[in-house]
Amino acid sequence: MTHNTTNFPLIRMRRMRYQSFSRRLMSENRLSVDDLIYPMFVMEGKNNREAVLSMPGIERLSLDLLLREAGEISSLGIPAIALFPVISPDKKSDDASEAFNPNGLVQRTVKALKTAYPELGVITDIALDPFTSHGQDGLIDNNGYVINDETVEVLIKQALSHAEAGADIVAPSDMMDGRIGSIRQALENHAYRNTRILAYSAKYASAFYGPFRDAVGSGANLGKGNKYSYQMDPANTDEALREIELDLQEGADMIMVKPGMPYLDIVRRAKDRFGVPTFAYQVSGEYAMLKAASLNGWLDERQVVLESLLGFKRAGCDAVLTYFAKQAAIWLQE
């Protein structure tokens, strides 16, 4: 057999793939439990759990059950959880005032978590969509347009209330202009100097969020509305880098790309350009696809989940928010 290169057979790329030990020695990326963040949904009540039908295996939990699960998360060595509230309809309003209620669901949950598991990192979502009667991430004017500066004022109050409750990281996911700088200044002014900001800097107006909106109950409120006027166009990459750069200038400690797998090119560009802690969110739609295919026997769940998470690491992620975090942590220990 003839070959087009003079290097063969001196160079055979398959030699290093021949045995497990040499494959391990040259492995370029490693996935560990340290790379995982587990999103959790909290709801009112006691001893309450509700399945999220579009996310098999994921549940909304009342605080007592969430604390029990957080203990399991902590024992698995997962560094942090990300908290998302399910707010009862009677507490939703046009002005989203429940978002900064010091005795609100999120604030009470954070206090309980930090008391029970002080070493477990608690990340809270800074956005108004769980709290608005219209399901948008901000306040709206008479035309239904999400108004920026007035929304930022509410986000500041929300972030401060979370910091006061003990949140380790506040994560603005709203995509309002200037909110990172405003929140950072407010945290500094109130002596929350070590409260970190995880900025959802490149959050796209994606169709992959559907199951999440089911989980937190904002989908019905949003109805036929959309978030195109503030979340990013899936066609754009240069714009993402500009958003990230601005958030870093305003005081973000970490950046987030969301969704995950369809946007790994953004992760790579961001990591190469800025070299800062870079996270991605393997969102609800990504979870639902992999889970449904696995439940149907079309994919091997363990293999595709670990492969997908390794893909995030290869692209440049320092950590991944994933609904598979708990299961992945167990698999990684085996």
C-alpha positions as CSV (number, residue, x, y, z in Angstrom):
1,M,0.0,0.0,0.0
2,T,1.4,3.4,-0.9
3,H,1.0,6.6,1.2
4,N,1.2,10.2,0.3
5,T,3.5,11.1,3.1
6,T,7.2,10.2,3.6
7,N,6.7,10.2,7.4
8,F,4.7,7.0,7.4
9,P,5.4,4.4,8.8
10,L,7.8,6.3,11.0
11,I,4.9,8.3,12.4
12,R,1.8,6.3,13.3
13,M,-0.7,8.4,15.3
14,R,-2.5,5.2,16.4
15,R,0.5,4.0,18.4
16,M,-0.4,6.3,21.4
17,R,-4.0,5.1,21.2
18,Y,-3.0,1.5,21.4
19,Q,-3.3,1.0,25.2
20,S,-5.3,2.7,28.0
21,F,-2.2,3.9,29.9
22,S,-0.8,5.8,26.9
23,R,-4.2,7.3,26.1
24,R,-4.4,8.5,29.7
25,L,-0.8,9.9,29.6
26,M,-1.6,12.1,26.6
27,S,-5.2,13.2,27.5
28,E,-5.3,16.9,27.1
29,N,-8.4,17.7,29.2
30,R,-9.9,16.3,32.4
31,L,-13.4,16.5,33.7
32,S,-13.8,16.4,37.5
33,V,-16.4,17.1,40.1
34,D,-14.7,20.5,40.6
35,D,-16.1,21.6,37.2
36,L,-19.7,21.1,38.1
37,I,-22.5,23.4,39.3
38,Y,-25.9,22.0,40.0
39,P,-29.0,24.2,39.2
40,M,-31.9,23.7,41.7
41,F,-35.5,24.8,41.7
42,V,-37.0,25.9,45.1
43,M,-40.7,26.3,45.8
44,E,-42.9,27.3,48.7
45,G,-44.4,24.8,51.2
46,K,-43.1,21.9,53.2
47,N,-42.4,18.3,52.0
48,N,-43.4,19.4,48.5
49,R,-41.8,18.0,45.4
50,E,-43.1,18.5,41.8
51,A,-41.7,16.8,38.7
52,V,-40.7,19.0,35.8
53,L,-42.4,17.0,33.1
54,S,-40.2,18.4,30.3
55,M,-37.0,17.6,32.3
56,P,-37.3,14.0,33.4
57,G,-35.5,13.4,36.8
58,I,-35.6,17.1,37.7
59,E,-37.9,18.4,40.5
60,R,-39.1,21.6,42.1
61,L,-38.4,21.2,45.8
62,S,-39.7,22.9,48.9
63,L,-37.0,24.3,51.2
64,D,-36.8,21.4,53.6
65,L,-36.4,18.9,50.7
66,L,-34.0,21.2,48.9
67,L,-31.8,21.3,52.0
68,R,-31.7,17.5,52.1
69,E,-30.7,17.4,48.5
70,A,-28.1,20.1,49.0
71,G,-26.5,17.9,51.6
72,E,-26.2,15.1,49.0
73,I,-24.7,17.6,46.6
74,S,-22.2,18.7,49.1
75,S,-21.2,15.2,50.1
76,L,-20.6,14.4,46.4
77,G,-18.0,17.2,46.4
78,I,-19.9,19.5,43.9
79,P,-18.6,23.0,44.7
80,A,-21.7,25.0,44.1
81,I,-25.4,25.1,43.4
82,A,-27.3,27.7,41.4
83,L,-30.7,28.6,42.8
84,F,-33.8,29.3,40.8
85,P,-37.2,30.2,42.5
86,V,-40.7,29.0,41.6
87,I,-42.8,32.0,42.7
88,S,-46.5,31.6,43.3
89,P,-48.7,33.6,40.9
90,D,-50.2,35.8,43.7
91,K,-46.6,37.2,44.4
92,K,-45.9,38.1,40.8
93,S,-46.4,41.8,39.8
94,D,-45.6,44.3,37.2
95,D,-42.9,45.9,39.4
96,A,-41.4,42.6,40.5
97,S,-41.2,43.8,44.1
98,E,-41.1,40.3,45.5
99,A,-37.6,39.9,43.9
100,F,-36.1,42.0,46.7
101,N,-38.3,41.0,49.6
102,P,-35.8,40.3,52.4
103,N,-38.1,37.5,53.6
104,G,-38.7,36.2,50.1
105,L,-38.3,32.6,49.0
106,V,-34.8,33.0,47.6
107,Q,-33.6,35.0,50.5
108,R,-34.9,32.5,53.1
109,T,-33.4,29.6,51.1
110,V,-30.0,31.2,50.9
111,K,-29.9,31.8,54.6
112,A,-30.9,28.2,55.3
113,L,-28.3,26.8,52.9
114,K,-25.4,28.9,54.2
115,T,-26.4,27.9,57.8
116,A,-26.6,24.2,57.0
117,Y,-23.7,23.9,54.5
118,P,-21.4,27.0,54.8
119,E,-18.8,25.5,52.5
120,L,-21.3,24.9,49.6
121,G,-21.2,27.8,47.1
122,V,-24.6,29.4,46.6
123,I,-25.2,31.2,43.3
124,T,-28.4,33.2,42.9
125,D,-30.1,34.4,39.7
126,I,-30.4,38.1,39.3
127,A,-33.3,38.6,36.9
128,L,-37.0,39.5,37.3
129,D,-38.7,36.9,35.0
130,P,-39.8,34.6,37.9
131,F,-41.3,37.7,39.7
132,T,-43.1,39.6,36.8
133,S,-46.7,39.0,35.9
134,H,-45.6,39.2,32.2
135,G,-42.7,36.8,32.3
136,Q,-40.1,39.3,31.0
137,D,-36.7,39.8,32.7
138,G,-37.4,43.4,33.4
139,L,-40.0,46.1,33.8
140,I,-42.0,47.0,30.8
141,D,-43.5,50.2,29.4
142,N,-47.0,50.7,28.0
143,N,-45.9,49.2,24.7
144,G,-44.5,46.0,26.3
145,Y,-40.9,47.1,25.8
146,V,-38.5,46.1,28.5
147,I,-37.1,49.3,29.9
148,N,-33.4,49.2,30.8
149,D,-32.4,51.7,33.5
150,E,-35.5,51.3,35.6
151,T,-35.0,47.5,35.5
152,V,-31.4,48.0,36.7
153,E,-32.6,49.8,39.8
154,V,-34.7,46.8,40.7
155,L,-31.8,44.4,39.9
156,I,-29.6,46.4,42.3
157,K,-32.1,45.9,45.1
158,Q,-32.5,42.2,44.3
159,A,-28.7,41.6,44.3
160,L,-28.2,43.5,47.6
161,S,-31.0,41.4,49.2
162,H,-29.2,38.2,48.1
163,A,-25.9,39.4,49.3
164,E,-27.4,40.3,52.7
165,A,-28.9,36.8,52.9
166,G,-25.4,35.3,52.3
167,A,-25.2,34.5,48.6
168,D,-21.6,33.8,47.6
169,I,-22.2,34.7,43.9
170,V,-24.9,36.9,42.3
171,A,-25.5,36.0,38.7
172,P,-27.2,38.7,36.6
173,S,-28.9,36.9,33.7
174,D,-31.1,39.7,32.6
175,M,-28.9,41.2,29.8
176,M,-29.7,44.8,30.7
177,D,-27.1,47.3,29.7
178,G,-24.9,48.6,32.6
179,R,-26.3,46.3,35.2
180,I,-22.9,44.8,36.2
181,G,-21.3,48.1,37.0
182,S,-24.3,49.3,38.9
183,I,-24.6,46.1,41.0
184,R,-20.8,46.1,41.6
185,Q,-20.9,49.6,42.9
186,A,-23.8,48.9,45.1
187,L,-22.1,45.8,46.6
188,E,-19.0,47.9,47.3
189,N,-21.0,50.7,48.8
190,H,-22.7,48.2,51.2
191,A,-19.4,46.5,52.1
192,Y,-20.2,43.2,50.2
193,R,-16.7,43.3,48.7
194,N,-16.3,39.6,48.4
195,T,-19.7,38.9,46.8
196,R,-18.7,37.7,43.4
197,I,-20.5,38.5,40.2
198,L,-21.1,35.8,37.6
199,A,-22.2,37.8,34.6
200,Y,-24.4,36.1,32.0
201,S,-22.5,38.2,29.4
202,A,-23.4,36.2,26.3
203,K,-26.9,35.1,26.8
204,Y,-28.7,34.3,23.6
205,A,-32.4,34.5,22.7
206,S,-32.5,30.8,22.4
207,A,-35.2,28.2,21.8
208,F,-33.4,25.8,24.1
209,Y,-34.9,27.5,27.3
210,G,-38.4,26.1,27.0
211,P,-38.2,23.4,29.8
212,F,-36.6,25.9,32.2
213,R,-39.5,28.3,31.7
214,D,-41.8,25.4,32.5
215,A,-39.8,24.7,35.6
216,V,-40.0,28.2,37.1
217,G,-43.4,29.0,35.8
218,S,-42.5,32.0,33.6
219,G,-43.4,30.4,30.3
220,A,-47.1,30.8,30.7
221,N,-46.7,34.4,31.7
222,L,-44.5,35.1,28.7
223,G,-47.0,33.5,26.4
224,K,-46.3,34.5,22.8
225,G,-43.8,37.2,23.9
226,N,-40.1,37.0,23.2
227,K,-36.9,38.4,24.6
228,Y,-35.3,39.5,21.3
229,S,-34.9,43.1,22.4
230,Y,-32.4,42.2,25.1
231,Q,-31.0,38.7,24.7
232,M,-28.5,38.2,21.9
233,D,-29.1,37.1,18.3
234,P,-27.9,33.5,17.8
235,A,-26.2,34.7,14.6
236,N,-23.6,36.9,16.4
237,T,-20.2,36.2,17.9
238,D,-18.4,39.6,17.7
239,E,-21.2,41.1,19.7
240,A,-20.7,38.5,22.4
241,L,-17.1,39.5,22.8
242,R,-18.1,43.1,23.1
243,E,-20.7,42.3,25.8
244,I,-18.1,40.2,27.7
245,E,-15.5,42.9,27.6
246,L,-18.0,45.5,28.9
247,D,-19.1,43.3,31.8
248,L,-15.5,42.7,32.8
249,Q,-14.7,46.4,32.7
250,E,-17.7,46.9,34.9
251,G,-16.5,44.5,37.6
252,A,-17.6,41.0,36.7
253,D,-15.5,38.2,38.2
254,M,-16.7,35.4,35.9
255,I,-18.5,35.3,32.6
256,M,-21.3,33.0,31.4
257,V,-22.1,31.8,27.9
258,K,-25.7,30.5,27.6
259,P,-26.8,28.1,26.1
260,G,-23.9,25.7,26.1
261,M,-23.2,23.1,23.3
262,P,-24.5,25.2,20.4
263,Y,-22.3,28.1,21.5
264,L,-19.0,26.5,22.3
265,D,-17.4,28.7,19.7
266,I,-18.2,31.7,21.9
267,V,-16.6,29.9,24.9
268,R,-13.5,29.3,22.9
269,R,-13.2,32.9,21.6
270,A,-13.9,34.4,25.0
271,K,-11.3,32.2,26.8
272,D,-8.7,32.9,24.1
273,R,-9.4,36.7,24.2
274,F,-9.9,37.4,27.9
275,G,-8.5,34.4,29.9
276,V,-10.9,35.0,32.7
277,P,-13.0,32.4,34.6
278,T,-15.4,31.2,31.9
279,F,-18.6,29.2,32.6
280,A,-21.3,27.8,30.3
281,Y,-24.8,26.7,31.0
282,Q,-25.9,23.3,29.6
283,V,-29.5,24.5,29.6
284,S,-32.8,22.8,30.0
285,G,-33.3,22.0,26.4
286,E,-29.9,20.4,26.1
287,Y,-30.7,18.3,29.1
288,A,-34.1,17.3,27.8
289,M,-32.7,16.2,24.4
290,L,-30.0,14.0,25.9
291,K,-32.3,12.6,28.6
292,A,-35.1,11.8,26.2
293,A,-32.8,10.1,23.7
294,S,-31.3,8.1,26.6
295,L,-34.6,7.1,28.0
296,N,-35.6,5.9,24.5
297,G,-32.5,3.8,24.3
298,W,-31.1,5.8,21.4
299,L,-28.1,7.0,23.3
300,D,-25.9,5.8,26.2
301,E,-26.7,8.4,28.8
302,R,-23.5,8.1,30.8
303,Q,-21.2,8.2,27.7
304,V,-23.0,11.1,26.0
305,V,-23.3,13.2,29.2
306,L,-19.6,12.8,30.1
307,E,-18.6,13.4,26.5
308,S,-20.7,16.6,26.4
309,L,-19.2,17.9,29.6
310,L,-15.7,17.1,28.5
311,G,-16.5,19.1,25.3
312,F,-17.2,22.2,27.5
313,K,-13.8,21.7,29.2
314,R,-12.1,21.3,25.8
315,A,-13.7,24.5,24.6
316,G,-12.3,26.4,27.5
317,C,-14.9,26.3,30.3
318,D,-13.7,26.4,33.9
319,A,-17.1,25.2,35.1
320,V,-20.4,24.1,33.7
321,L,-23.9,24.6,35.1
322,T,-25.6,21.3,34.3
323,Y,-28.7,19.4,35.4
324,F,-26.5,16.3,35.0
325,A,-24.1,17.5,37.7
326,K,-25.3,15.1,40.4
327,Q,-25.2,12.1,38.2
328,A,-22.0,13.1,36.6
329,A,-20.3,13.4,40.0
330,I,-21.4,9.9,40.9
331,W,-20.1,8.5,37.6
332,L,-16.8,10.3,38.0
333,Q,-16.3,8.7,41.4
334,E,-16.9,5.2,40.0
